[in-house]
Amino acid sequence: MFYEVIFYKVIFCEIIFYEIMFYEIIFYEFIFYEIIFCEIIFFEVIFYVIIFYDIFYEIIFCEVIFYMIIFYEVLFYMIIFYEVIFYEVIFYKVIFYEIIFCEIIFYTIIFYEIIFCGIIFCEIIFYEVIFYEIMFYEVIFCEVIFCEVIFCEIIFCEIIFYEVIFYEVIF
């Protein structure tokens, strides 16, 4: 499910989430370092100017992912990134820590043996490395995006990342 369909034809089209899926490349040192967000995204200003512009444009977060239920039928089916994820916990304080990439998503099933194979956005990725100090907390998704409006009703639908992030660049 999360192998051929998700992150294969829709999202990172044969590049991201395919064989290594955020294992040694993505979300390893500085999230999408060489492949996805090439030294810019999730590094200095996360989703700065390139993220979701050229990368997640037509492939990833185009019309399916992050639309109403984000990763609805492709990525995280029904629970992921809807009310539980990216709502009050994710990208808020610990991002993908207790709810998302801890017990539900990216923990045992999702991004465990398929995507992040061991480095799942639990303790290494979205915990102490990526979204910890720079985690959409003080830079991007601090009080604007994934805080109050976080994938709630505006999630990548019409405003995507509110007005600050992905404003004129996103999609």
CYANA upper distance limits for C-alpha pairs under 8 A (distance plus 0.5 A):
  1 MET  CA      5 VAL  CA      6.33
  1 MET  CA      6 ILE  CA      7.14
  2 PHE  CA      6 ILE  CA      5.20
  2 PHE  CA      7 PHE  CA      7.43
  2 PHE  CA     74 VAL  CA      8.31
  2 PHE  CA     75 LEU  CA      7.28
  2 PHE  CA    110 ILE  CA      7.78
  2 PHE  CA    114 ILE  CA      7.75
  3 TYR  CA      7 PHE  CA      7.20
  3 TYR  CA      8 TYR  CA      7.20
  3 TYR  CA     17 PHE  CA      8.35
  3 TYR  CA     18 TYR  CA      7.46
  3 TYR  CA    114 ILE  CA      7.06
  3 TYR  CA    115 ILE  CA      8.48
  4 GLU  CA      8 TYR  CA      5.78
  4 GLU  CA      9 LYS  CA      7.74
  4 GLU  CA     18 TYR  CA      8.32
  5 VAL  CA      9 LYS  CA      6.62
  5 VAL  CA     10 VAL  CA      7.64
  5 VAL  CA     74 VAL  CA      7.07
  6 ILE  CA     10 VAL  CA      6.71
  6 ILE  CA     11 ILE  CA      7.08
  6 ILE  CA     74 VAL  CA      5.62
  6 ILE  CA     75 LEU  CA      5.73
  7 PHE  CA     11 ILE  CA      4.87
  7 PHE  CA     12 PHE  CA      5.76
  7 PHE  CA     13 CYS  CA      6.96
  7 PHE  CA     14 GLU  CA      8.13
  7 PHE  CA     16 ILE  CA      7.13
  7 PHE  CA     17 PHE  CA      5.39
  7 PHE  CA     18 TYR  CA      6.72
  7 PHE  CA     60 ILE  CA      8.37
  7 PHE  CA     75 LEU  CA      7.75
  8 TYR  CA     12 PHE  CA      6.59
  8 TYR  CA     13 CYS  CA      5.34
  8 TYR  CA     14 GLU  CA      5.81
  8 TYR  CA     15 ILE  CA      8.30
  8 TYR  CA     16 ILE  CA      8.18
  8 TYR  CA     17 PHE  CA      7.22
  8 TYR  CA     18 TYR  CA      6.23
  9 LYS  CA     13 CYS  CA      5.38
  9 LYS  CA     14 GLU  CA      7.42
  9 LYS  CA     59 ILE  CA      8.15
 10 VAL  CA     59 ILE  CA      5.81
 10 VAL  CA     60 ILE  CA      6.20
 10 VAL  CA     74 VAL  CA      7.92
 11 ILE  CA     16 ILE  CA      7.87
 11 ILE  CA     17 PHE  CA      8.21
 11 ILE  CA     56 PHE  CA      7.59
 11 ILE  CA     59 ILE  CA      5.54
 11 ILE  CA     60 ILE  CA      4.17
 11 ILE  CA     61 PHE  CA      7.59
 11 ILE  CA     65 ILE  CA      8.45
 12 PHE  CA     16 ILE  CA      4.70
 12 PHE  CA     17 PHE  CA      6.58
 12 PHE  CA     18 TYR  CA      7.90
 12 PHE  CA     55 ILE  CA      8.28
 12 PHE  CA     56 PHE  CA      8.02
 12 PHE  CA     59 ILE  CA      6.89
 12 PHE  CA     60 ILE  CA      6.53
 13 CYS  CA     18 TYR  CA      8.15
 13 CYS  CA     59 ILE  CA      6.99
 13 CYS  CA     60 ILE  CA      8.43
 14 GLU  CA     18 TYR  CA      5.97
 15 ILE  CA     19 GLU  CA      8.50
 15 ILE  CA     35 ILE  CA      8.05
 16 ILE  CA     20 ILE  CA      7.95
 16 ILE  CA     21 MET  CA      6.02
 16 ILE  CA     22 PHE  CA      7.63
 16 ILE  CA     26 ILE  CA      7.96
 16 ILE  CA     35 ILE  CA      7.81
 16 ILE  CA     36 ILE  CA      7.32
 17 PHE  CA     21 MET  CA      3.83
 17 PHE  CA     22 PHE  CA      6.73
 17 PHE  CA    115 ILE  CA      6.22
 18 TYR  CA    115 ILE  CA      8.04
 19 GLU  CA    114 ILE  CA      8.40
 19 GLU  CA    115 ILE  CA      8.24
 20 ILE  CA     24 GLU  CA      7.25
 20 ILE  CA     25 ILE  CA      7.85
 20 ILE  CA    115 ILE  CA      7.09
 20 ILE  CA    116 PHE  CA      7.92
 21 MET  CA     25 ILE  CA      8.28
 21 MET  CA     26 ILE  CA      7.28
 21 MET  CA    111 PHE  CA      8.29
 21 MET  CA    114 ILE  CA      7.59
 21 MET  CA    115 ILE  CA      4.75
 21 MET  CA    116 PHE  CA      6.22
 21 MET  CA    117 CYS  CA      8.45
 22 PHE  CA     26 ILE  CA      4.36
 22 PHE  CA     27 PHE  CA      5.89
 22 PHE  CA     28 TYR  CA      7.18
 22 PHE  CA     31 ILE  CA      8.25
 22 PHE  CA     32 PHE  CA      8.14
 22 PHE  CA    115 ILE  CA      6.45
 22 PHE  CA    116 PHE  CA      5.43
 22 PHE  CA    119 ILE  CA      8.38
 22 PHE  CA    120 ILE  CA      8.34
 23 TYR  CA     27 PHE  CA      7.75
 23 TYR  CA     28 TYR  CA      6.94
 23 TYR  CA    115 ILE  CA      7.28
 23 TYR  CA    116 PHE  CA      5.26
 23 TYR  CA    117 CYS  CA      6.66
 23 TYR  CA    118 GLY  CA      8.14
 23 TYR  CA    119 ILE  CA      6.92
 23 TYR  CA    120 ILE  CA      8.48
 24 GLU  CA     28 TYR  CA      6.03
 25 ILE  CA     29 GLU  CA      7.97
 25 ILE  CA     31 ILE  CA      7.95
 25 ILE  CA     32 PHE  CA      6.96
 25 ILE  CA     33 TYR  CA      7.01
 25 ILE  CA     34 GLU  CA      7.19
 25 ILE  CA     35 ILE  CA      7.36
 26 ILE  CA     30 PHE  CA      8.02
 26 ILE  CA     31 ILE  CA      5.30
 26 ILE  CA     32 PHE  CA      4.57
 26 ILE  CA     33 TYR  CA      6.67
 26 ILE  CA     34 GLU  CA      8.15
 26 ILE  CA     35 ILE  CA      7.43
 26 ILE  CA     36 ILE  CA      7.19
 27 PHE  CA     31 ILE  CA      3.59
 27 PHE  CA     32 PHE  CA      5.97
 27 PHE  CA     33 TYR  CA      7.80
 27 PHE  CA    121 PHE  CA      8.37
 27 PHE  CA    125 ILE  CA      6.19
 27 PHE  CA    126 PHE  CA      8.44
 27 PHE  CA    130 ILE  CA      7.45
 28 TYR  CA     32 PHE  CA      8.17
 28 TYR  CA     33 TYR  CA      8.31
 28 TYR  CA    119 ILE  CA      8.11
 28 TYR  CA    124 ILE  CA      8.35
 28 TYR  CA    125 ILE  CA      6.92
 29 GLU  CA     33 TYR  CA      7.31
 29 GLU  CA    129 VAL  CA      7.74
 29 GLU  CA    130 ILE  CA      8.34
 30 PHE  CA     39 GLU  CA      7.88
 30 PHE  CA     42 PHE  CA      6.99
 30 PHE  CA     43 PHE  CA      6.14
 30 PHE  CA    129 VAL  CA      7.73
 30 PHE  CA    130 ILE  CA      6.61
 31 ILE  CA     36 ILE  CA      8.25
 31 ILE  CA     37 PHE  CA      7.54
 31 ILE  CA     41 ILE  CA      7.98
 31 ILE  CA     42 PHE  CA      6.37
 31 ILE  CA     43 PHE  CA      7.67
 31 ILE  CA    125 ILE  CA      8.12
 31 ILE  CA    130 ILE  CA      6.91
 32 PHE  CA     36 ILE  CA      4.62
 32 PHE  CA     37 PHE  CA      4.88
 32 PHE  CA     38 CYS  CA      6.51
 32 PHE  CA     39 GLU  CA      7.90
 32 PHE  CA     41 ILE  CA      7.46
 32 PHE  CA     42 PHE  CA      7.83
 33 TYR  CA     37 PHE  CA      6.16
 33 TYR  CA     38 CYS  CA      5.19
 33 TYR  CA     39 GLU  CA      5.45
 33 TYR  CA     40 ILE  CA      8.15
 33 TYR  CA     41 ILE  CA      8.27
 33 TYR  CA     43 PHE  CA      8.44
 34 GLU  CA     38 CYS  CA      5.10
 34 GLU  CA     39 GLU  CA      7.03
 36 ILE  CA     41 ILE  CA      8.43
 36 ILE  CA     55 ILE  CA      7.28
 37 PHE  CA     41 ILE  CA      4.88
 37 PHE  CA     42 PHE  CA      7.47
 37 PHE  CA     47 PHE  CA      8.40
 37 PHE  CA     50 ILE  CA      7.60
 37 PHE  CA     51 ILE  CA      6.46
 37 PHE  CA     55 ILE  CA      8.11
 39 GLU  CA     43 PHE  CA      6.70
 40 ILE  CA     44 GLU  CA      6.68
 40 ILE  CA     45 VAL  CA      7.62
 40 ILE  CA     46 ILE  CA      7.29
 40 ILE  CA     47 PHE  CA      8.03
 40 ILE  CA     48 TYR  CA      7.19
 40 ILE  CA     49 VAL  CA      8.50
 40 ILE  CA     50 ILE  CA      7.73
 40 ILE  CA     51 ILE  CA      8.39
 41 ILE  CA     45 VAL  CA      7.05
 41 ILE  CA     46 ILE  CA      4.76
 41 ILE  CA     47 PHE  CA      5.20
 41 ILE  CA     48 TYR  CA      6.34
 41 ILE  CA     49 VAL  CA      8.31
 41 ILE  CA     50 ILE  CA      7.29
 41 ILE  CA     51 ILE  CA      6.06
 42 PHE  CA     46 ILE  CA      3.87
 42 PHE  CA     47 PHE  CA      6.57
 42 PHE  CA     48 TYR  CA      8.42
 42 PHE  CA    130 ILE  CA      7.33
 42 PHE  CA    131 PHE  CA      8.35
 42 PHE  CA    134 ILE  CA      8.10
 42 PHE  CA    135 MET  CA      8.21
 43 PHE  CA    130 ILE  CA      8.17
 43 PHE  CA    134 ILE  CA      8.05
 44 GLU  CA     48 TYR  CA      8.27
 44 GLU  CA    134 ILE  CA      8.00
 45 VAL  CA    134 ILE  CA      8.24
 45 VAL  CA    139 VAL  CA      6.59
 45 VAL  CA    140 ILE  CA      7.10
 46 ILE  CA     51 ILE  CA      8.03
 46 ILE  CA    134 ILE  CA      8.32
 46 ILE  CA    136 PHE  CA      7.55
 46 ILE  CA    139 VAL  CA      8.07
 46 ILE  CA    140 ILE  CA      7.03
 47 PHE  CA     51 ILE  CA      4.98
 47 PHE  CA     52 PHE  CA      7.37
 47 PHE  CA    140 ILE  CA      8.20
 47 PHE  CA    165 ILE  CA      7.40
 47 PHE  CA    166 PHE  CA      7.58
 48 TYR  CA    165 ILE  CA      7.81
 48 TYR  CA    166 PHE  CA      8.30
 49 VAL  CA     53 TYR  CA      7.51
 49 VAL  CA    166 PHE  CA      8.20
 49 VAL  CA    169 VAL  CA      6.84
 50 ILE  CA     54 ASP  CA      6.61
 50 ILE  CA     55 ILE  CA      7.79
 50 ILE  CA    169 VAL  CA      8.19
 51 ILE  CA     55 ILE  CA      6.63
 51 ILE  CA     56 PHE  CA      7.24
 51 ILE  CA    170 ILE  CA      7.98
 52 PHE  CA     56 PHE  CA      4.65
 52 PHE  CA     57 TYR  CA      5.88
 52 PHE  CA     60 ILE  CA      8.41
 52 PHE  CA     61 PHE  CA      7.51
 52 PHE  CA    166 PHE  CA      7.70
 52 PHE  CA    169 VAL  CA      7.88
 52 PHE  CA    170 ILE  CA      5.67
 52 PHE  CA    171 PHE  CA      6.77
 53 TYR  CA     57 TYR  CA      5.66
 53 TYR  CA    169 VAL  CA      6.16
 53 TYR  CA    170 ILE  CA      5.70
 53 TYR  CA    171 PHE  CA      6.32
 54 ASP  CA     58 GLU  CA      8.40
 55 ILE  CA     59 ILE  CA      7.66
 55 ILE  CA     60 ILE  CA      7.71
 56 PHE  CA     60 ILE  CA      4.70
 56 PHE  CA     61 PHE  CA      5.59
 56 PHE  CA     62 CYS  CA      7.23
 56 PHE  CA    171 PHE  CA      8.12
 57 TYR  CA     61 PHE  CA      6.58
 57 TYR  CA     62 CYS  CA      5.91
 57 TYR  CA    170 ILE  CA      7.89
 57 TYR  CA    171 PHE  CA      5.78
 58 GLU  CA     62 CYS  CA      5.49
 58 GLU  CA     63 GLU  CA      8.49
 58 GLU  CA    171 PHE  CA      8.30
 60 ILE  CA     64 VAL  CA      8.28
 60 ILE  CA     65 ILE  CA      6.90
 61 PHE  CA     65 ILE  CA      5.12
 61 PHE  CA     66 PHE  CA      6.32
 61 PHE  CA     67 TYR  CA      8.14
 61 PHE  CA    156 PHE  CA      8.06
 61 PHE  CA    171 PHE  CA      8.00
 62 CYS  CA     66 PHE  CA      8.49
 62 CYS  CA    171 PHE  CA      6.93
 63 GLU  CA     67 TYR  CA      6.71
 64 VAL  CA     70 ILE  CA      7.47
 64 VAL  CA     71 PHE  CA      7.05
 64 VAL  CA     72 TYR  CA      7.61
 64 VAL  CA     73 GLU  CA      8.38
 64 VAL  CA     74 VAL  CA      7.70
 65 ILE  CA     69 ILE  CA      8.15
 65 ILE  CA     70 ILE  CA      4.98
 65 ILE  CA     71 PHE  CA      4.75
 65 ILE  CA     72 TYR  CA      7.13
 65 ILE  CA     74 VAL  CA      7.56
 65 ILE  CA     75 LEU  CA      7.35
 65 ILE  CA    156 PHE  CA      8.41
 66 PHE  CA     70 ILE  CA      3.75
 66 PHE  CA     71 PHE  CA      6.34
 66 PHE  CA     72 TYR  CA      8.35
 66 PHE  CA     81 PHE  CA      8.15
 66 PHE  CA    151 PHE  CA      8.04
 66 PHE  CA    155 ILE  CA      6.45
 66 PHE  CA    156 PHE  CA      5.28
 66 PHE  CA    157 CYS  CA      7.44
 67 TYR  CA     71 PHE  CA      8.19
 67 TYR  CA    155 ILE  CA      6.81
 67 TYR  CA    156 PHE  CA      5.50
 67 TYR  CA    157 CYS  CA      5.17
 68 MET  CA     72 TYR  CA      8.05
 68 MET  CA     82 TYR  CA      8.21
 68 MET  CA    153 GLU  CA      7.73
 68 MET  CA    154 ILE  CA      8.36
 68 MET  CA    155 ILE  CA      7.22
 68 MET  CA    156 PHE  CA      7.90
 68 MET  CA    157 CYS  CA      6.71
 69 ILE  CA     77 TYR  CA      8.34
 69 ILE  CA     78 MET  CA      7.38
 69 ILE  CA     79 ILE  CA      8.47
 69 ILE  CA     80 ILE  CA      8.19
 69 ILE  CA     81 PHE  CA      7.09
 69 ILE  CA     82 TYR  CA      5.53
 70 ILE  CA     75 LEU  CA      7.89
 70 ILE  CA     76 PHE  CA      7.58
 70 ILE  CA     80 ILE  CA      7.79
 70 ILE  CA     81 PHE  CA      6.20
 70 ILE  CA     82 TYR  CA      6.95
 70 ILE  CA    151 PHE  CA      8.32
 70 ILE  CA    155 ILE  CA      7.90
 70 ILE  CA    156 PHE  CA      8.05
 71 PHE  CA     75 LEU  CA      4.26
 71 PHE  CA     76 PHE  CA      5.05
 71 PHE  CA     77 TYR  CA      6.30
 71 PHE  CA     78 MET  CA      8.47
 71 PHE  CA     80 ILE  CA      7.52
 71 PHE  CA     81 PHE  CA      7.69
 72 TYR  CA     76 PHE  CA      6.14
 72 TYR  CA     77 TYR  CA      4.64
 72 TYR  CA     78 MET  CA      6.20
 72 TYR  CA     80 ILE  CA      8.29
 73 GLU  CA     77 TYR  CA      5.08
 73 GLU  CA     78 MET  CA      7.94
 75 LEU  CA     80 ILE  CA      8.35
 76 PHE  CA     80 ILE  CA      4.99
 76 PHE  CA     81 PHE  CA      7.46
 78 MET  CA     82 TYR  CA      7.95
 79 ILE  CA     83 GLU  CA      7.82
 79 ILE  CA     84 VAL  CA      7.28
 79 ILE  CA     85 ILE  CA      7.95
 80 ILE  CA     84 VAL  CA      7.59
 80 ILE  CA     85 ILE  CA      6.22
 80 ILE  CA    100 ILE  CA      7.74
 80 ILE  CA    105 ILE  CA      7.26
 81 PHE  CA     85 ILE  CA      4.80
 81 PHE  CA     86 PHE  CA      5.70
 81 PHE  CA     87 TYR  CA      8.03
 81 PHE  CA    100 ILE  CA      8.48
 81 PHE  CA    151 PHE  CA      7.16
 82 TYR  CA     86 PHE  CA      7.11
 82 TYR  CA     87 TYR  CA      7.44
 82 TYR  CA    151 PHE  CA      6.72
 82 TYR  CA    152 CYS  CA      7.14
 83 GLU  CA     87 TYR  CA      5.92
 83 GLU  CA    151 PHE  CA      8.01
 83 GLU  CA    152 CYS  CA      6.80
 84 VAL  CA     88 GLU  CA      7.67
 84 VAL  CA     89 VAL  CA      7.97
 84 VAL  CA     99 ILE  CA      7.54
 84 VAL  CA    100 ILE  CA      7.92
 85 ILE  CA     89 VAL  CA      7.02
 85 ILE  CA     90 ILE  CA      6.01
 85 ILE  CA     96 PHE  CA      7.91
 85 ILE  CA     99 ILE  CA      7.14
 85 ILE  CA    100 ILE  CA      5.86
 86 PHE  CA     90 ILE  CA      4.84
 86 PHE  CA     91 PHE  CA      6.58
 86 PHE  CA     92 TYR  CA      8.32
 86 PHE  CA     95 ILE  CA      8.21
 86 PHE  CA     96 PHE  CA      8.48
 86 PHE  CA    146 PHE  CA      6.42
 86 PHE  CA    150 ILE  CA      5.90
 86 PHE  CA    151 PHE  CA      5.96
 86 PHE  CA    152 CYS  CA      7.99
 87 TYR  CA    146 PHE  CA      7.13
 87 TYR  CA    147 CYS  CA      7.54
 87 TYR  CA    148 GLU  CA      7.83
 87 TYR  CA    149 VAL  CA      7.99
 87 TYR  CA    150 ILE  CA      5.66
 87 TYR  CA    151 PHE  CA      6.44
 87 TYR  CA    152 CYS  CA      6.31
 88 GLU  CA     92 TYR  CA      6.90
 88 GLU  CA    146 PHE  CA      8.33
 88 GLU  CA    147 CYS  CA      7.09
 88 GLU  CA    148 GLU  CA      7.87
 88 GLU  CA    150 ILE  CA      8.07
 89 VAL  CA     93 LYS  CA      7.10
 89 VAL  CA     94 VAL  CA      7.40
 89 VAL  CA     95 ILE  CA      6.52
 89 VAL  CA     96 PHE  CA      7.62
 89 VAL  CA     97 TYR  CA      8.21
 89 VAL  CA     98 GLU  CA      7.93
 89 VAL  CA     99 ILE  CA      7.22
 89 VAL  CA    100 ILE  CA      8.40
 90 ILE  CA     94 VAL  CA      7.02
 90 ILE  CA     95 ILE  CA      4.16
 90 ILE  CA     96 PHE  CA      5.30
 90 ILE  CA     97 TYR  CA      7.59
 90 ILE  CA     99 ILE  CA      7.98
 90 ILE  CA    100 ILE  CA      7.23
 90 ILE  CA    146 PHE  CA      7.54
 91 PHE  CA     95 ILE  CA      4.44
 91 PHE  CA     96 PHE  CA      7.38
 91 PHE  CA    131 PHE  CA      7.90
 91 PHE  CA    135 MET  CA      7.25
 91 PHE  CA    136 PHE  CA      6.22
 91 PHE  CA    137 TYR  CA      7.03
 91 PHE  CA    141 PHE  CA      6.68
 91 PHE  CA    142 CYS  CA      7.91
 91 PHE  CA    146 PHE  CA      5.68
 91 PHE  CA    147 CYS  CA      7.27
 91 PHE  CA    150 ILE  CA      8.22
 92 TYR  CA    136 PHE  CA      8.02
 92 TYR  CA    137 TYR  CA      6.76
 92 TYR  CA    141 PHE  CA      7.70
 92 TYR  CA    142 CYS  CA      6.97
 92 TYR  CA    143 GLU  CA      8.37
 92 TYR  CA    146 PHE  CA      6.53
 92 TYR  CA    147 CYS  CA      5.66
 93 LYS  CA    137 TYR  CA      7.24
 94 VAL  CA     98 GLU  CA      8.23
 94 VAL  CA    126 PHE  CA      8.23
 94 VAL  CA    127 TYR  CA      7.05
 94 VAL  CA    131 PHE  CA      7.99
 94 VAL  CA    132 TYR  CA      7.14
 95 ILE  CA    100 ILE  CA      8.33
 95 ILE  CA    126 PHE  CA      6.83
 95 ILE  CA    127 TYR  CA      7.66
 95 ILE  CA    131 PHE  CA      7.04
 95 ILE  CA    132 TYR  CA      8.20
 95 ILE  CA    135 MET  CA      7.71
 96 PHE  CA    100 ILE  CA      5.12
 96 PHE  CA    101 PHE  CA      5.04
 96 PHE  CA    102 CYS  CA      7.10
 96 PHE  CA    121 PHE  CA      6.93
 96 PHE  CA    122 CYS  CA      7.06
 96 PHE  CA    126 PHE  CA      6.61
 96 PHE  CA    127 TYR  CA      7.95
 97 TYR  CA    101 PHE  CA      6.07
 97 TYR  CA    102 CYS  CA      5.66
 97 TYR  CA    121 PHE  CA      8.19
 97 TYR  CA    122 CYS  CA      6.28
 97 TYR  CA    123 GLU  CA      8.01
 97 TYR  CA    126 PHE  CA      7.77
 97 TYR  CA    127 TYR  CA      7.11
 98 GLU  CA    102 CYS  CA      5.49
 98 GLU  CA    103 GLU  CA      7.15
 99 ILE  CA    103 GLU  CA      6.48
 99 ILE  CA    104 ILE  CA      6.74
 99 ILE  CA    105 ILE  CA      8.28
100 ILE  CA    104 ILE  CA      5.96
100 ILE  CA    105 ILE  CA      5.49
100 ILE  CA    106 PHE  CA      7.45
101 PHE  CA    105 ILE  CA      5.22
101 PHE  CA    106 PHE  CA      4.85
101 PHE  CA    107 TYR  CA      5.85
101 PHE  CA    120 ILE  CA      7.51
101 PHE  CA    121 PHE  CA      5.94
101 PHE  CA    122 CYS  CA      5.58
102 CYS  CA    106 PHE  CA      7.24
102 CYS  CA    107 TYR  CA      5.74
102 CYS  CA    121 PHE  CA      8.36
102 CYS  CA    122 CYS  CA      5.92
103 GLU  CA    107 TYR  CA      6.23
103 GLU  CA    108 THR  CA      8.02
104 ILE  CA    108 THR  CA      8.23
105 ILE  CA    109 ILE  CA      7.46
105 ILE  CA    110 ILE  CA      5.78
105 ILE  CA    111 PHE  CA      7.94
106 PHE  CA    110 ILE  CA      4.91
106 PHE  CA    111 PHE  CA      5.05
106 PHE  CA    112 TYR  CA      6.32
106 PHE  CA    116 PHE  CA      8.01
106 PHE  CA    120 ILE  CA      5.94
106 PHE  CA    121 PHE  CA      6.69
106 PHE  CA    122 CYS  CA      7.54
107 TYR  CA    111 PHE  CA      7.38
107 TYR  CA    112 TYR  CA      6.31
107 TYR  CA    120 ILE  CA      6.88
107 TYR  CA    121 PHE  CA      8.28
107 TYR  CA    122 CYS  CA      7.19
108 THR  CA    112 TYR  CA      5.85
108 THR  CA    113 GLU  CA      8.23
109 ILE  CA    113 GLU  CA      7.56
110 ILE  CA    114 ILE  CA      7.57
110 ILE  CA    115 ILE  CA      7.67
111 PHE  CA    115 ILE  CA      4.33
111 PHE  CA    116 PHE  CA      5.25
111 PHE  CA    117 CYS  CA      6.77
111 PHE  CA    120 ILE  CA      6.41
112 TYR  CA    116 PHE  CA      5.88
112 TYR  CA    117 CYS  CA      4.95
112 TYR  CA    118 GLY  CA      6.35
112 TYR  CA    119 ILE  CA      8.15
112 TYR  CA    120 ILE  CA      6.42
113 GLU  CA    117 CYS  CA      4.91
113 GLU  CA    118 GLY  CA      7.62
115 ILE  CA    120 ILE  CA      7.93
116 PHE  CA    120 ILE  CA      4.89
116 PHE  CA    121 PHE  CA      7.86
119 ILE  CA    123 GLU  CA      7.93
119 ILE  CA    124 ILE  CA      6.38
119 ILE  CA    125 ILE  CA      6.95
120 ILE  CA    124 ILE  CA      7.68
120 ILE  CA    125 ILE  CA      6.93
121 PHE  CA    125 ILE  CA      4.92
121 PHE  CA    126 PHE  CA      5.13
121 PHE  CA    127 TYR  CA      7.37
122 CYS  CA    126 PHE  CA      6.58
122 CYS  CA    127 TYR  CA      6.59
123 GLU  CA    127 TYR  CA      5.37
123 GLU  CA    128 GLU  CA      6.95
124 ILE  CA    128 GLU  CA      6.14
124 ILE  CA    129 VAL  CA      6.44
124 ILE  CA    130 ILE  CA      8.47
125 ILE  CA    129 VAL  CA      5.91
125 ILE  CA    130 ILE  CA      5.98
125 ILE  CA    131 PHE  CA      7.78
126 PHE  CA    130 ILE  CA      5.58
126 PHE  CA    131 PHE  CA      5.12
126 PHE  CA    132 TYR  CA      6.85
126 PHE  CA    135 MET  CA      7.68
127 TYR  CA    131 PHE  CA      6.48
127 TYR  CA    132 TYR  CA      5.65
128 GLU  CA    132 TYR  CA      5.52
128 GLU  CA    133 GLU  CA      7.89
129 VAL  CA    133 GLU  CA      7.94
130 ILE  CA    134 ILE  CA      6.90
130 ILE  CA    135 MET  CA      6.23
131 PHE  CA    135 MET  CA      3.18
131 PHE  CA    136 PHE  CA      6.49
131 PHE  CA    137 TYR  CA      7.77
132 TYR  CA    137 TYR  CA      8.12
133 GLU  CA    137 TYR  CA      7.85
133 GLU  CA    138 GLU  CA      8.23
134 ILE  CA    138 GLU  CA      6.95
134 ILE  CA    139 VAL  CA      6.68
135 MET  CA    139 VAL  CA      7.83
135 MET  CA    140 ILE  CA      8.14
135 MET  CA    141 PHE  CA      8.01
136 PHE  CA    140 ILE  CA      4.90
136 PHE  CA    141 PHE  CA      4.39
136 PHE  CA    142 CYS  CA      6.02
136 PHE  CA    146 PHE  CA      8.02
137 TYR  CA    141 PHE  CA      5.76
137 TYR  CA    142 CYS  CA      4.32
137 TYR  CA    143 GLU  CA      7.95
138 GLU  CA    142 CYS  CA      5.46
138 GLU  CA    143 GLU  CA      8.49
140 ILE  CA    144 VAL  CA      8.06
140 ILE  CA    145 ILE  CA      7.57
140 ILE  CA    164 VAL  CA      8.43
140 ILE  CA    165 ILE  CA      7.12
141 PHE  CA    145 ILE  CA      4.92
141 PHE  CA    146 PHE  CA      5.39
141 PHE  CA    147 CYS  CA      6.95
141 PHE  CA    150 ILE  CA      8.41
141 PHE  CA    161 PHE  CA      8.26
141 PHE  CA    165 ILE  CA      8.49
142 CYS  CA    146 PHE  CA      7.28
142 CYS  CA    147 CYS  CA      6.57
143 GLU  CA    147 CYS  CA      5.52
143 GLU  CA    148 GLU  CA      7.29
144 VAL  CA    148 GLU  CA      7.25
144 VAL  CA    149 VAL  CA      7.43
144 VAL  CA    150 ILE  CA      8.48
144 VAL  CA    161 PHE  CA      8.25
144 VAL  CA    162 TYR  CA      7.23
144 VAL  CA    164 VAL  CA      7.94
145 ILE  CA    149 VAL  CA      6.07
145 ILE  CA    150 ILE  CA      5.60
145 ILE  CA    151 PHE  CA      8.49
145 ILE  CA    161 PHE  CA      5.56
145 ILE  CA    162 TYR  CA      6.24
145 ILE  CA    164 VAL  CA      8.45
145 ILE  CA    165 ILE  CA      8.03
146 PHE  CA    150 ILE  CA      3.78
146 PHE  CA    151 PHE  CA      6.98
146 PHE  CA    161 PHE  CA      7.94
148 GLU  CA    152 CYS  CA      8.22
149 VAL  CA    153 GLU  CA      7.55
149 VAL  CA    154 ILE  CA      7.05
149 VAL  CA    155 ILE  CA      7.87
149 VAL  CA    162 TYR  CA      7.76
150 ILE  CA    154 ILE  CA      8.01
150 ILE  CA    155 ILE  CA      6.77
150 ILE  CA    161 PHE  CA      7.93
151 PHE  CA    155 ILE  CA      4.13
151 PHE  CA    156 PHE  CA      7.54
153 GLU  CA    157 CYS  CA      8.26
154 ILE  CA    158 GLU  CA      6.78
154 ILE  CA    159 ILE  CA      6.41
154 ILE  CA    160 ILE  CA      6.67
154 ILE  CA    161 PHE  CA      8.32
154 ILE  CA    162 TYR  CA      7.92
155 ILE  CA    159 ILE  CA      7.72
155 ILE  CA    160 ILE  CA      5.73
155 ILE  CA    161 PHE  CA      7.22
156 PHE  CA    160 ILE  CA      4.20
156 PHE  CA    161 PHE  CA      7.13
159 ILE  CA    163 GLU  CA      7.19
159 ILE  CA    167 TYR  CA      7.70
160 ILE  CA    165 ILE  CA      8.27
160 ILE  CA    166 PHE  CA      6.96
160 ILE  CA    167 TYR  CA      7.80
160 ILE  CA    170 ILE  CA      7.73
161 PHE  CA    165 ILE  CA      5.65
161 PHE  CA    166 PHE  CA      6.23
161 PHE  CA    167 TYR  CA      7.58
162 TYR  CA    166 PHE  CA      8.07
162 TYR  CA    167 TYR  CA      7.38
163 GLU  CA    167 TYR  CA      5.39
165 ILE  CA    169 VAL  CA      8.49
165 ILE  CA    170 ILE  CA      8.15
166 PHE  CA    170 ILE  CA      4.44
166 PHE  CA    171 PHE  CA      8.03
